Amino acid sequence: MIMTSAMRSLLLASALLAAAATAALGQAQRDEVIASPTLRANVTVSSDVVRIGDVIDNAGPTAQIAIYRAPDLGTVGTLSTAQVIAALRQHQVIGVDTRELKSITVTRLSRSIDSKDIENQVAQALENRHGLGAAANLSLTFDREVQGLQLDASNTGALQPVAARFDARSGRFDVTFAIGNDSNVSATKLRFTGSAVETVEAAVLVRGVERNEVLKSSDVVVERRPKAEVGNDGVTRDRAVGMQSRRQLRAGQAIRNADLAKPDLVTRDQAVTLIYETAGLYLTLRGKAIEGGTEGDVVNVINLQSKRTVSGVVVGRGQVAVSAPSPRLPAQVETPAPTLAPTRESLPSEKISQARPPLTDSPAATSPVALAANDHVPVSRKAE
């Protein structure tokens, strides 16, 4: 039987179609085997529900169906495999490969903010406001105990203070923060209230000390105290150690400059050494202090050799330096200023006396009469 060319073309096309159909069926069967749903051992979710697509691979069109409520923010939950398979069957998801898992874990993602970060953010919001100092020097007491916060993972923004109020008289604060998120919903707001006190480092006594007692290293520690308590007169620990208390101080008291003095190097009734030093001469004598004093103070001391009281300067422990008394100058006698002899111009009567001839025959010639200056004596025309 002779086959025409048209018939041969038709048969060839039919054979090609059959081969293509067989290949497509085989590929579909292989895809069906590869795409079978597989249970996941560890599931991580960021929303408040667990969906089919979260617990199995190759969930297909059922992936967005919610089957469980998610654990709390930042926590981990556990589901048995039997529970998961039963929930999937309710949505016609069968043939799940469990990989012989007994259970799966579900972790809820979150953003964690610990309590220390919250305190630092509040302190920075109050820094240098209404008379407060640096944030590091602020001591905060919250109305409610501050604990770590777990926020939705979408809240990725920084804590931005949108309101910060502080009353200097009462020490109360009220701070509100806003946290932006990745979605288009409004920002999350957090509000904190409490009291704030500015503090400073202060030297504090471990035990009570008596007046004139010298402070040792073990007597003083460093603590942060309210600035209002210490004031601007607080001292450091290094400054306090080795100093002497001016008054009785109690344990736990913050030390001020006014409470301290240099330690006495000489005490009352103490045996001391009197030192006299000058050019080429150095003498020491025994003495007894009448009063106490620190370095540089002037104190009175009894010279035990002469039994006289002298004053000296404290120069060391049990040492008083005395200086030689300055010599007294003789009293100056005031001498009267010299008197000038009267001149001829000032004494016109002298001219008159000289113009008068001597009276030799008169008894008064042996006792001349002195005339006072400016005396007006009547004279004759001849004498002139």
Protein Blocks (a to p, Z undefined) as FASTA:
>chain_A
ZZdfklmmmmmmmmmmmmmmmmmmmmmmmmmmmmpccddfbdcdfbfbdcfklmpghklj
mlmpcfbdcddehiacdddfklmmmmmmmnopghiaeklpabdcdddddddddfklmmmm
mmmmmgopghiacfklpccddfbdcddddddfklmbccddfbdcddfknopacddddddd
fblcdcddddddddddddddddddfbdcdehiacdfklpccddddfklnommbccfklmg
opacfbdcdehiacdfklpccddfbdehiacddddddehiacddddddfbdcdehiacdd
ddfklopacddddfbehiacddddddddddddddddddddddfklmmmlmmmmmpccdfk
bmklmmccdddehiacdddfklZZ
